[in-house]
Each structure stands twice: as structure tokens, then as C-alpha cells.
């Protein structure tokens, strides 16, 4: 582990600041505050794989599947999942209300995979 002194004032003798560990924790905190919406997350597809990657980065992931598709693979992984048919305006508006409530208007990433 490299040790740097990011402070303009020298640290007391023997005191070290583990920059890499701190940076890693800060990244996790920042990513945890990120909201990601991914549409089209059917089982075994690109959407599901992407959702799992964002989840590994500690983001809050919201996913969608078609109304007749299973959500179990996402819910069992601890990923929020909602039904969405992008060709149905009512379905899109319902999801918009849900996402706005969950994210408090702070959606950071949108992946339209539908």
C-alpha cells in the first residue's frame, strides 16, 4: 500500500495516511449515492449483467422487465425490479412516478435496453 500525505501540513512522525484505502471507501460512498435505471433486464441478458455490475459497485439499481417476464432472478439478487412496457404510455408514466419517488429526483444513469 502506498502512503501519501495529501495534507499541506506534515503529519506527526509515525502517522501515515492510507490513501488507497481512503479513496476506495470514498468511491464506495459516492457510488452508493448513485441511482441507476436499466430497462430490459430479462433473465440471462445484457441488462441483467449490467445491473449486477452496477450492484457490485454499490449503486442503487432499479430494473425493468416486460409484464410477462419473471422478476425472480433480479429480486433474489437484491435488485429492485418493476414491470414496464415501453409501448404503453400508462406503464411508462407509472414507472416514472416510482423512479422519481425512489430516487427523490436524482437519477444518475439511464440505460435503455428495452
Protein Blocks (a to p, Z undefined) as FASTA:
>chain_A
ZZddfbfbdcdehiacdfklmmmmmmmmmmmmpccddehiaghiaklmmmmmmmmnopac
dddddfkbcfklmmmnopacddddfkbmklmmmmmmmmmmmnnopafbdcdfZZ
